[in-house]
Amino acid sequence: MLKLQQINYNFIFYIILLFFLICKTSSADVLKPNTNIKAIQVVKMQLSALMKNDTPYKDFGIIQTWEFAHPNNQRVTGPLDRFINMIKTDSYSMLINHKGHEVKEVYESTEVATFEVMVLDKEKKYYKFKWQVEKYKLDGPLKNCWLTTAVSQPMPMGSSI
């Protein structure tokens, strides 16, 4: 009886361990664009990823942001290594590991959406951005997906201190 109980406990332990390993692996996957993701969700997802840039691994947030960049934007800012370096410059580094953000829709049509984004950086300084997404029009897996086409230079808005 004891051996049977021990086997059951071991079995349950391995099932639980397998569950956590699967959850850990799936949370590390970069989300891919699809037509079910709305314009505002793209912006919020990118900001949330940048807010915890190195979770679950180094530069995950920047990589996630890159995944939703419009191919035209990627051609200008890429390849990925160059994009990572660009986000880490003074122009955009306040997005990395920021403390909070607010997204306000300014304009949305069936093709283009523009948002005002307010970010509180890790040094408790506020910055405002204009964030634009557009639906991809060409055939292929990105057709009709919302993708980022432009992010303005940050406008300093003062401090929370």
DATA-V103985 format. One line per field, one symbol per residue. psi: psi as a letter, one per 30 degrees, with the letter a starting at -180 (. if undefined). A space follows every 50 residues. Layout:
psi = ???
This chain:
psi = eeeeeeeeeeeeeeeeeeeeeeeeeeffkkkkklffkleeeeeeeeeeee ehegkflkgeeeeeeeegkkeeeeeefaaeeeeeeefflfeffffkhlfl lkkkkekkafekkkkkkkkjlfghkkkklkkkllkkfllaffkgkkkkfk klkkjkgalg.
